[in-house]
Amino acid sequence: MPSDHIGDLKKWVTELARRRNEGETVRLNRAVELIAKNFGVQNHEVAVLALTPDEKSLRFLAPDNLRAVGQVPLSSGTSLAARTARDKRPELINHFSVVPHASVFEAVPISEERRGEPIHKIMSAPIMLGPRMVGVLQVSRKSSSISEAGPDFTQAQLRELKLIADALAPCILVFNTE
């Protein structure tokens, strides 16, 4: 079943390239939906970050509520996204809420009616275009308590996330220019 979602994602990437050539602006919403469905999480639990043109920070492309909030400096010692970008390797943490980390983005409301929740479990993978790191893909499980956060992520899921990040890579440059 998960490979079906990866196949759908690859079809979406191909369609994106075609539509982009036609001058049509496309958002990452469909990719986020497919990734969320693949890992059994909510859309707001999928984050796509792109390397800024000066290559000093990451900026959110998704979720939409974080696009205008700020950037993550690659020099950050407490950011998993920054570490993933610097080390260029995937990582999973199933006890994230007790690991010291920058929690500023968790405090951003998901919507006008819904407050942000702490991240308890997270997977993070670099988005590589050949040897070049262009962004980071993260999937998390958020909830008010660890007991409500759902199942632990597995190493097999982390490998799958890396495959998805690789499939998504050609799109990151496109979205990062909008």
Secondary structure, DSSP 4 states (H G I P E B T S, - for coil): -HHHHHHHHHHHHHHHHHHHHTT----THHHHHHHHHHHT--GGGEEEEEE-TTSSEEEEEESGGGTTT-EEETT-SS-HHHHHHHHT--EEETTGGGS----GGGGS-SBTTB----EEEEEEEEEEETTEEEEEEEEEEE-SSGGGS-SPP-HHHHHHHHHHHHHHHHHHHHHHT-
